[in-house]
């Protein structure tokens, strides 16, 4: 049976059952020149960059960032005629860290992908991701087939990927790839929407490809794990994450309910998760669609949802729900009421960004790890030269900066970058072992990746920060408390001169999931703090 949940506001104390939080004690330190969430004056013109081609006909769908600060956007467009439904036309752009198109990439900053539609169904250009070696994988749809293409770091099609750089799946009804993730051995996991011929219903589906672009025969059935559902109209997943142990979790909807599915590394459903690998849940006035999902350092899942509202009072339109690592609902989470609902992204300190749509305009909000809204975060109005637009995607860079991409009404691409300082200490040899924190006191740490035991915790500690003239700023985190299965202590410190820095940290946890690890990072913030798979 589906789990019933209620979306409601909750004070900070609502999370006490999950974590023991210590309120931050701040000492005086030099404040940043601009408030958290301000447009970055070092990017584009006043924090904003806009594409401009002889023919502007772009519908941007996705964004990804590189460790060097460069930004990739992926859009449908770039053809000689606007949005010809008989052709696939995708434009991959790379922007330098200053907001200009990168002339060293492709042809003057762009790489075009095009081809004739060879079956029914509209073509699409939906997702982009960056491998650890700098190669770039994009995904879209050609007819009713998933299309993947891989580019070298300089913007050329990678001939080591299925011989010509392009893969089209023709043996399965797979459509609309929505997420691309990478395993440490180079295999590529793709979440998509499937179609079951026998029942004529849509199904959640995950495909896995080898590093050279072939469907992986050791995964699912011939490389595809499809999950037929008994509901009359089937269902589909729209978000995907990889756990530290190689398991794959997708989020989506099934008739009148939201849904999480967990697969074992070989593509079978995980019997230890929910009911036979599937968790169904519904809530009061909760739409069944899942708009966003992130995996927290402690193994919990956050999903964002839209709400049906009939109250003439405060105009809340969305909420966030948390499930524990085993799929059970975390009733102690705040489940904040927020304006709009949309995609989610994690910052290094564990705070969560939500990019949504509300009252015919884009809204971005930030939620603390315990589920309380971050009322101190207020994104400024972003002006794309007087042209209206709608934000479609976001990404977080290693230094905490937030990148937003928008469809503009004149069919150009708008990119904005916001300042949001965080400190990320990642093990250079195993980036899945990390400590991330900010001057808010919130922190996130995990021992994931190759050799990690999967321990992770999100919490709040004390911050000491001071400035030494001519030397730089120092920031120190001290935290201790209890997670559901361990008592922990976290200590970390960084030194930064505003452009670069170094830092170190230690974590000790004693209990059912013990952990003891340290990080020494000679170049903080060059690798994002996030859970990484060990297999």
N, C-alpha and C positions, 0 to 999 in steps of 0.2 A: 504494500500500500504506500502511496506517496506520503511524505512527511509534510504536515501543515506548519507553516511559519507565519509569523505576524511581523510586519514592518512597523517599527515604532522608534521614536527617539529614546535615547538612554544616556544617562550621565556616565562620567568616566568610571565610576565604581562598578558599572555593569560588567567590566572585564576582569574583575578581581578573581573570579573563579578560574580564569585561564592563566593569568600572569600576576605576579606581585610587582606592581610598578612603584618606583620611588620617584617622587616629584623632583624635577631638576633644580639644583641650586646653582645659580649663575653668579660668577664673579665678573667684575668689570673688565671689558675688553673692547678693542677698537671695532666699532660697528662697520659693516660693509658699506661701501659708498652708496649703493642702491638697495632698496628693500627687496625682500624675497618676492619673486614673481614679476619683477620689473623687466621690461624689454631690454635686451642686451645691446648697448650702443656700439659694441664691436662687431655686430653682425649686420650686413646689408646697410640699409639706410634707417638708422634709429631702431634697429632690431628686426627689420622686415626686409625680405627680398622677394622679387616678383619675376617670373620668367617672361621672356619676350622673344618670340620667333616670328618669322615672316607670316606663318599661319599659326594662330593660337587656337587650338581646339582640344585642350586637355581637360580630362576629368581625372584628377589625381585620387588614388585609392590608398596608397601605402607609403610609409617612410621607414627608413632604417638609418642607423648611425654607425660610423666606423670608429675604431679606437683612436685614430688621429684627429678626430673632430669633424671630419667630412660627413656630409649628409647625402643620402640617396632618396630620391622620390620616384615612384612608379605610377604611371598614369596611362589611361587610354587616350591616344591622340598621336599627333605627329605625321598623319597621312596627308596626301594631297587633297582629299575631300573630307569635310567634317563628318566623323562618325559613320562611315560607310558600314552598314550592318553585314555586308558580304565579306569583309576583310577583318583580320586581326591586326590592329596597329597599336603598339605599346611604345611608350617613351620612358626610358630610364635616364634620369639626370643625376649628376653628382655635383654637389655644391661644396665649395671650399669652406673652411671654417669661418671665413670672413663674409660669407653670403654670396660670393660670386660663383658663376659656373666654373667648374674645374677644367681648364683647357687641356690637361694631360689625360683626360678620360674620354674614350670614344672619339667622336667627331665634335670637337669644340665643346665638350661637356655632356654630350648626349649619346646614347646608344639606342637605335631604333630596332624594334622587333615587329616583323609584319609577315603576313601570309594569308592565302585565300581560305575562306571558310569551306570545309569539305563535308559538312553535314549540317543537319538542322541545329538550331540553338545559336544564340547570340554570342559572339566572342567577348572576352573580358580580360582585364589586366588587374589582378587583385592583390598580390602580396610580394614582398621582397625581404630577403634576409642575407646576412653576411657570415660567411664561414670564418673559422679561426685563422685560415691561411690568407684571408683577404678576398677570396673569390666570392662572387655575388650570385645568388640564385633568385630568380623571379618566377612567379607562378600566375597562370591565367587559364582561360578556357578557350578551346577551339572546337566549335560544335558542342557535342556532349562529351568531350574528352578533356582531361586535365593536360595542360601544357606546362612544362618546366624548361627553363633555359638557364645556363650558367655562363657567367662572364668572368674573364680574368680581371685582376685588379685595375688594369688600364682600360677596360671597357670593350675588349674583344670577346666574341663567342669562344668558349673554351672547347677545343676540339677533343679533349680527353673525356668529355661528357657526352656519352652516346654518339661518338664519332663526329658530330657536327655542332655540338653545343646545345641541341634542342631535343627534348623528349616529349612525345605525345602518347598518352595511354589510349589504346584502341581496343583493349580486350574487356574493359569494364565500363559500365555507365557511371563514370565519375565526373563530377561537375564542381565548379566554383571552389577551387582550393583557397582556403581561408587562413591557413597558418603553415609556416615552414619552420622546422626545428632540426638541429644537427646533433647526432650522437658523437662521442669522442673518436670513434673509429671512422668517421667521415660519412656514415650512412645518413640519409636524408629522410626525415619523417614529415609527411604531408597530410594535413587534415582536409577532408573534402566532403561533399554531399554525394551519396550514392543513390542508385535506383535499382530496386529489386524487381526483375522481370516477372518472377513467379507470382507476386502479389500486387504488382503495379503500384508500389508505394516507395517513398523515399526512405533511405536508411542512413544512419551515421556511418562513416567510412574513414579509415586511415590507411594510407599507402606508405610503403617504405622502399626507398631506392638505395642501391649500392652507391659508393662514392663515384663510380663511373657512369651513373645514370640508368642502370638497369633495375627493373623491379626485383626486389629481394625475395627469392623463392623460400627463404627460411622464415618469412613473416606472413602470418595469416594464410590465405590461399593464393599462392602465386604472387605474393607481394602486397596483397590487399586484405585488410580485415574489415569486413562489412558486418553490421549488426542489425539484422531484420527485427522489427518490433511488432508485437501483436496488435497494436492500435490500428484502427481502420485506415488512417491516413499516414501511418508510419511516423517518421520523425527525422531530425537531422541535427548534427553538431556544427557549431560555428566558431568554437575556440578550442585551443589545444595547448597543453604544457607537458614538458618532460620532467619526471621526478628524478631525484638523485640516483635511485636504484634502477633506472631505465624503463620504469613503467610509464605508460602514456595515458593522460587523462584528457577527455574532451568534455565540452559543455555545450548544451543545445536545448532543444525543445521536442516534446512529444505531445500528443493530443491533450491539451488543457493542463500541461505540467511542464516544469523545467526538468532538466536531466543532466546528470554527470555519469560518464562511463569511464571505467579504467581497464586498460589492456595490459597484459603481461608483456615482457619484452619480445615474445615470439608472436604476439597478435591475438592470443586467446583472451577472453574475458577473465578478469581477476575475481575469483570466487570470494576473496576476503573483503571485497569492497561492496557495500550496500547489499542488494539482493542479486547475487549471481553476477556481480560486476557493474550493476546499474543502480543509480540512486535517482528516484523520482521525487519531486517536491513541489508543492503548491502553496500559495499563501493568500491572505486576505487582500483582494484587489491587486494581486500580482499577475502581470502578464507572463505568459509562459516563455517568452523569448529571453535568452541570455545575451546581454549586450557586450559583456566583457568578462574576462577571467584572468586572475594572476595567482601564482603559487608563492605563498609566504615562506620565509626561512624555516619556520617550525613545521612545515609540511601541510599547513591548512590551505584551503582554497577559498578565494573571494570571488563572488560573481555579482555582477550588476544587473538590475532589472528595472523595467518601467512599471509604474503604478497607475491603476485607474483611480482617479480622484473625483469625488463628488462634493467635497467640502468647499464652500465658498470662501473659507478662511485662507491661511497660508498656502501658497501654491506649490506644494511639493509634488514632484513627478517621478521620483525614482528612489531606489534604495540599494544597499549592498548586503549580501548574506554570506556567512562564513560556514563552511563545513570542515570538520577535522580530517586528518589524514586517512581515517578509515571510512570516510563518507558520512559520518553522523553529523547532524546539525549542531552547531555551537550556539546554544541558546543564551550564553553569556555575552555574546558579541553585541555591540551597540546597534547594529542594523540601522544606520542613520537615514533619516529622510532628507533627500537632496533634491535640488532643482535639476530636472532632466536625468537622463541615464545614458551611459554610453561605454566607450572603451576604457579599460583600466591600464595603468602602468605603475610599476613600483619604482620608488626612489631608493637610493642606497640605504637610507636610514629606516626603511620599512614603511614610510608613509605612502599612501596610494593616491594617484591622480586619476580623476575621472573626466573624460571629455565627452560631452553629450550635446543634446539639442533640446531647447526649451523655448516655448513661445516664439517660434520662427527665428531663433538666433542660437548661436553656439555658446555653450557655457562650459567652463572648466572649474572644478572644485578639487579640494584635497581633503583626504580623510586620514585621521590618525590610525595607528595600528590597532587600537582598541575599539575602533568603530565610531569614535566621536568626530564630528566635523572640525576641520582646522579653520576656525573662524578668523585667524590672522592672515590667511592666504587670500589675496584678492588680485586676480589677474586684471591688468589694465585693458582698456578698450584698445583693440588693434586695428589700425587704419591702413588698409591697402590702397592708398592713394585715392580714396573716395569711392572705390569699387567694393560692392558688397560681396560677401563670400560665406561659405560654410566650411568649418573645420571638419576634416575627415579622419585624420589619424595623428598620432603623437608618438614620440620616442624620447627617452631620457639618456643624455650623454653621461660619460664617466664622471664629470665634475658636477653632476646634478642639473645642468642646464636642460631645459625642456624645449623640445622642437615640435612645432605644430605645423601641419600642412593643410591648405584650404583650397577648395574649388572656388574660383572667383567667377563672378557673373559674366565677365567678358572672356571666359574660358582660358584664362591664364592660371598659373600655379602660384599660390602665395605661401611663403615660408616665414615663420616667425620663431625667434629664439628668446626664451625667458631665463633670467638668472634665478637660480635656486640652489645655493651652495650646500653641498654635502661632501663628506670625506669617505673615500672608499679605499680600504686597505685589502688588497687581494694578493694571494700567494702567486708570485710570478710563474712558478712551476705547476701550480694547480689553482687556477682562478676561482674554482668552486669553493675554496676555503677562504673566507673573507670576513671582515668586520666593516660595516658601514654605519656612520652616525652623522648627526648634524648638531648645530648649536641649540636646537630645540631640546636635546637630551634623548630623543628617540634613537634607537639603534636596532640593527638587524645583523645577525651573524649566523653562518652555517659552515659545517664541515662536509661539504658535498664534493662532487667531482671525483676524479680517479684517486683511489686510496682513502676517500672520506667515508665516515661511518653514517652520514646522514643527519647528525645532530644539528639542530638549529633552534634559535630562540629570537623573539622580537620583544622588545621592552623599552623601558625608559630609565635613564640614570642621571647622574650629576655631571655637569660640565664645568670645567675651569678653562678659561681662555684669557690670554694676555698678549700684549704686543710689545716687542722689543724694537725700538727705533733702529733702522738700518739693518735689521736682521730678519724680521718677519713676524708672523703670528704663530702662536702655539695654542692648540686646542686639545684638551684631555677629557676623556670619558671614563667614568667609574660607575659600574652598575653591578648590582647583586640582587637576587630574588629567586623565585621558584617558578619553573614551568610545570606542566602537568606531570612530567616524569623525572625531573632533575632539579637540583639546587645549583645555581650557576653564579659565576663571577666573571665579569668582562672588564678589561682594562685596555684602553687604546689611547694613543696620542699621535698627533700630526704636527708638522711644521710646514708652513706655506708662506711664500712671498707674494701670493696673489696670482702667480702664473704656474708654478710647479711646486713640488714639495715631496716630503718623505714621511714615513710613519711606521709604527709598529704596534702590535697588540697581542693580548693573551686571553684565552678563554679556558675556564675550568668548570666542568659540570660533573656532579656526582649524583648517581641515582640509577634508575632503570636504563637510561641511555647515557652512559658516561662519555665524556669527551675532554680532551686536553690538547690544545693546539695553539700555535703561535703564528703570526704573520709578520714579515718584515718586507715592506714595500718601498723601494728606493725611488719610485715615481708614482705617487698616489694619483688616483682618478683616471689612469690611462685604461683601465679595464673595469667594466661595470660590475657591481656586486649583484650576483644573481645565482640561483640554484643551477647546478650543472650536473648532467647525468654522468654516472660512473661507468656506463656500458652502452 
